[in-house]
Amino acid sequence: MIAAWLVAATLVVLAAVAFGGRTTDSMTAPGLDSRRAAELIERAGTGQEGMTAHVVVTPLDDRATFFADDAARTALARLRAEVTGLPHVLGTSDPAGALDAGGGSAVRGGLVSADGRIAVVRVQYPDQSRLSAEDLDALVELGDRLRAELPLRIEMGGNLFYAFSDPDGGASELIGLLAAAAILFLAFGSLVAAALPIGMAVFGLTVGVATMTVLAGVTEVPAFAPVLGSMVGLGVGIDYALFVLARHREHLAYGLDPQTAAGRAVATAGRPVVFAGGTVVVSILGLAVANVPFMTVGGVAVSIVVLMMVLASVTLLPAFLGAAGPRLARAGRLGRAWRSRGPGRLAGRRGPATDAAHATGWRRWIGHVGRHPVAYAVGAAGLLLTATLPVLGLRVGLPDDGSLPPGRTERRAYDLVAEGFGPGANGPLVIAADPAGDRGAVDRLAAAVGADPGVASVAPTHVDRATGIATLVVFPTTSPQDEATTDTIARLRTDVLPTAIGHGPARAHVGGAAASLSDVGRRTSQRLPVLVATVLAMSFLLLMLVFRSVLVPLKAVLLNLLSIGAAYGIMVAVFQWGWGGALIGLEATVPIVSFIPMFLFAILFGLSMDYEVFLLSRVREEYLRTGDNGTAIVEGLSRTARIITSAALIMVAVFLSFAVAEDPSTKMFGLGLATAVFVDATVVRMVLVPATMTLLGRTNWWLPKWLDRVLPRGPVGSAATDDTDITDDTGAESTGGAPRPRPAAL
């Protein structure tokens, strides 16, 4: 099996190298106004639909006036000429020519600041499919060389950097793996036991990300997918391995041989792993209801990584466990002590091996919560609802380069452009208009747009002679991430453009990166309720099949909503309000990226269900064995509490390692996931779950008889597999259902 995985990993990596594609930063969707603008620009063939970069220059002497110095102007001309000569560059703007044309900032087209100190060379590239990271490297290397040769301060930015800069994931993945290894070592006290989940996760991640690269060769995979896939894949992969490994060591402690113990671990913990992974995949694939192609493909890409982790957990990990042999066993005295008491104890308390592994402190805590269920249920729910309140102020938008650290050239270029031309120059809008024979429509349009209070200036109109399509580059008065920019876009579409072009055949649309992200944000906000309803319904049905209960899945989805709401609220407090932002290196307050709330909901709901499946599988096991709800809650939760806590710590460590990345979007994903998992594994699983299950009593497992007859019986829902327990040291099955009567409802 290990050899098969090595061969598979090698083949997939080779396929990725030979046939794989690059991720894209295209964030649009059919039917959006910004998409219609892009289609008009493509028809005109102006090249403005491609990638762009900008080179911002200013004298090294802050007191100098740039264009008053002939040497500086000569240096600028040389810089522009060398940039124009780079591979794949379609053209560059001419700041000196714009200044020679005279006039104010509108005539200069945002290329020269009013005081003549800051100039911008805008670089036009073709579309992303014809470019690679080598184009970015060539531009950066040219800038490094010219900084040493010219008397200029040179900074660079643009979407070329966003598309081809190295992702933040590399260092974060390493930090996450090291943190996970440390937690696993503390949990198991064995280097071998700590190494196996890490090794399995690395195998699964390699195959998953390589498969994602192959997928990028046949369709557009969003740029954030590899980082998000690595984040989620590492978290769930190590978690799944942890649950299987814990069961394996439990069986070894009972004296089973390593191969039998590995098989038993997969037969018990492996079933919840498959169902938990399936829930994560179902939740993420629910993103398709948003009708935003890049989100759908991104969800598919991340789901591939999760599926690889599930497959590795039930195939590769057992091979590792068998190869490790008895070295994974707990201290020998535990097994000897258990054997001295005899296998007959198995039907009762399961022997000291298990008791020693699970601290009695968990039993005391769960029992304490069970004695005061109302107080803990109300208190915990109130705490989570309070944490959710900031969601009322959630604002989606586009964090710009002003959110990056000052050490990045993109941030320095952003600051120079904002200083010289105003904040809106960092996020220009592009209005595409088809006059359809109305000769005066373009002039009326330019005049009306320039008069809008949210517009600082409009660059000279470019009209394509062949098609007649006109493009206007518009500079708002506010930054791309400012809420006022979104208001300006909406006002242009609803008031300014319709008034200017009238009721004739002419049409105009507002495009550009800021407009596109605004449109996607509005689309996702409209579709989020549909996603929530779809994921809730699918998860409810899946859990009802697994646990054959109506109230257990209903309670699960409601409690998961509480933990996700709390994560949203904390994200708003940190990123929009700035509370504690310095702790994760956040430079300034930013809006929540438009597509992140929907992505987070899908992923977090699936991850929350992971713990629900693992925990309730053990509770149901105990309930079928004893028929007593209170005992089942205490025993089931106490037996899984240590493992769930360790798993949650691993996930939180992995996700927080991404929260300190430079990119604000990666920070949001990392902090949101870490917060939700922490809240879910502590407040929800260890307080709300025992409190609510105690209050519900035996009705937890109520299922109408007619529904019981209708529902198919899956591997967990069947009586045989529900009753199956671990084997004793002779290899014979021991079932808990025989000594005690099964509950009538089941």
Secondary structure by P-SEA (a helix, b strand, c coil): caaaaaaaaaaaaaaaaabbbbbbccccccccaaaaaaaaaaaacccccccbbbbbbbbccccccccccaaaaaaaaaaaaaaaacccccbbbbaaaaaaacccccccccccccccccccbbbbbcccccccaaaaaaaaaaaaaaaacccccccccccccccccccccaaaaaaaaaaaaaaaaaacccaaaaaaaaaaaaaaaaaaaaaaaaaaaccccccaaaaaaaaaaaaaaaaaaaaaaaaaaaaaaacccaaaaaaaaaaaaaaaaaaaaaaaaaaaacccccccaaaaaaaaaaaaaaaaaaaaaacaaaaaaaaacccccccaaaaaaaaaaccccccccccaaaaaaccaaaaaaaaaaaacaaaaaaaaaaaaaaaacccccbbbbbbcccccccccaaaaaaaaaaacccccccbbbbbbbccccccaaaaaaaaaaaacccccccccccccccccbbbbbcccccccccaaaaaaaaaaaccccccccccccbbbbbbcaaaaaaaaaaaaaaaaaaaaaaaaaaaaaaaaaaccccaaaaaaaaaaaaaaaaaaaaaaacccccccccccccccccccccaaaaaaaaaaaaaaaaaaaaaaaaaaaaaaacccaaaaaaaaaaaaaaaaaaaaaaaaaaaaaacccccaaaaaaaaaaaaaaaaaaccccccaaaaaaaaaccccccccaaaaaacccccccccccccccccccccbbbbccccccccccc
